[in-house]
Amino acid sequence: MLRRLFPVFALVLPLAMPSSLLAQATFPSNPPLPNFDLYGGFSYVFTQYGGTLNHVGTYGMNGWDASLKLPLFTSWLGIKGDVSGRYNNESEPDFNPHSYTFLLGPEVSIPLGRSTIFVHGLVGSSRVSDNVLPALRTTDTLAVAVGGGLDAGISRHWAWRVTGDYFNTHYDQTNNNVREILNSNGRISTGPVFRF
């Protein structure tokens, strides 16, 4: 029996060896993306207020957003710290709030070639200050951001980020209109990402 199978093994073994050796070789042509992300860019935070059947008012604040993601145990799970600032768009002399947010939470990411899609859930603190309205001198409150985005890869170390969040702050104010304007419904951000 073994004598009959020997010619088959003699022919198959030399043909199979090169493919098995190639399977074990690693080629540096497509290295994995770095796990650390440093981001900074433009941010727009918006809200809806004064809802009626025919009209819903909207209000927004321009600002900046910066974040750092550090890997946790694997390349697809990380902890993200996010800091942002927003400023009033209107030129009203009686209402000029400045709002700053500090958030921390997990991020799950999936690499797609040079690009990456991600989702995150962040919780932290938001601080608003205004020197004109006495009731709004300085207020700290809970802030939550849940969302995701895309890092469109430019190179191995650089990408352009587009992200959207359900972004909510919980300022408590006696004037309902002021509270509705300050408490936000969403945030969009875009800017460059450095991966290292």
N, C-alpha and C positions, 0 to 999 in steps of 0.2 A: 504494500500500500504506500509506504513512504517512498519507495523507488518511483512510483508513478507520479507522485506530487512534487518530487524534487525538480523536474524540468519546469514546472509551472512556477515554483518559488524562485528558481534561478532567473526566469524572465521578468517576473513581477517586482521582485525586490530591487533591482537596479533602477527600474522606472519609478518606483514609489519613493526612493530615498531623496532625490533632489526636491520633490515637492514637500516632503516632511521637513527638510532642512530649511527651506524658504519659509515655512510656517512658523519656525522658531526664531527667525531673524527679525530684528526690529529696524525699521527705517525711519530716520528723523525727518522725513518729508512733511509730516503732518503732526507736529507735537501738540500736546493738549494745551488748552488755554490756561493762563495763570489764574489762581484762585482768589487773589486779593483785588478789590475794585475800589478806585478812588474817583468820585464823581463831583462835578460842580457845574451848575447851569442856571438857566432862567426858569422861574416858576410863576404860575398864575393860579391864584386861589379864588374861587367864585362861590356865590350863594344866591339863593332865590328868597325874596321876601315880599310881603304885602300881597299875598295871593288873592285874586278875585276870580270870578268865572271867565272874564274876558282878558285879563292882563296879569302877568306875573312879573314883578320887578326883579332885575338881576343887578348884582354889584360884584365887583372884583378888585383884587389887589395884586399888583405886580411885585415881584421880589426875586429872591435867589434861593437855591437849594444846594446843599452839599451832603455827601454821604460817604461812608467807608464800610465795606463789607469784608469780614474776616471769615475764613472757612472754619467749620465745626465738624471734625471727624471725617468728613467726606468732601469731595469737590462740589457736590450739588446742594449741600446744606451749609448755611452761613448765618452769622449774626451781623445785623446791620445797624449802624448808628446814623441818624439823619438829623441835620440841623438846617433850619430855614428861617428866612426873614421876609416879611411882607410889609408893604407901605401903601398908603392911600393913593388911589388914582385921581381922585377929584381934587380940585383946588378950592375946597371950602375952608374958610378960615376957622370955623367953629368945630370941625371934626377932622382930625388928622392922626389917626391911630397908627402905631408901629407895633407889629406883632412878630414874635420870635418863638419858634417851636423846637423842642429837643425830643427826639423819638428814638426808641430802641426796640428791636424785635427780630424774629427769624426771617430768613429769605431762602426760598427754594428756587434753584435755577437749573435749566436744561440747556446744554450747549448744542448748537446747530451749526457745525463748521466753525467759522470765525464769529458768528453771532450767538447770542444767548437770550432766551426768554426767561422771565422770572416772575414770581409772585412773592409778596411780603405782607406781614401783619405787624404794624408798629404801634406802640403805646408810649406815651410820655407826657410832657408838660408843655403848655403854651402860655406865653406871657404877653400881655398887651399893655401898652403905656400911651397915655395921651395927657398932655399938660394943659389942655383947654377945658375939658369937661371934668369937674371935680369928682364925680362918681367913677371916673375911669383913670385915675392917676396911675395905678399899677394893679393889675389883676393877674393871678396865676390860676390855671385850670387844667383839667384833663384834656388830652388830645389823642386822637386815634386816626391812623391812616392804614387802610387796607386796599391793596391794588396790585398792579403788576406793570410790566413793560417789556421793551425790547432793547437790547444793546446790539445795534447793527455794526458788525465788525468791519473796521477799516484795515487794520493789520492785527498782528498777534497781540500787541500791547495797547492798541487804541480802538475805541468804538464810539458810536454816537447813540446816546440814550434818549428814548421817548417813553414816558411813563404817565400813567393816570391812576389816581387814587380816589376812593371815597375818603374824604378828609374832614373830620369833624372836631370842633372845639366846643367846649361846654361853658362859655362865659355866662354868668348870671347877672343880669342887669334889670333894674326896675323899669326902665324905658324899653318897651317891647321892640320898637323899631331899631334901637341901638343894638339890642341883643341879637336880632335877626341878621343885621348887617355883619356883626363881628363873627357870629357862628357860621362856619362855612359848610358847604355841601361837597365840594370836590377840589381837586388840585391836578394840574397838568404841569409837567416839567420836561425840559429838553436841554441837552448839553453834552460835552465830551466826557468820556470815561477813560481813565488810565488803569490798565490791568497789570499787576506785577506779582 
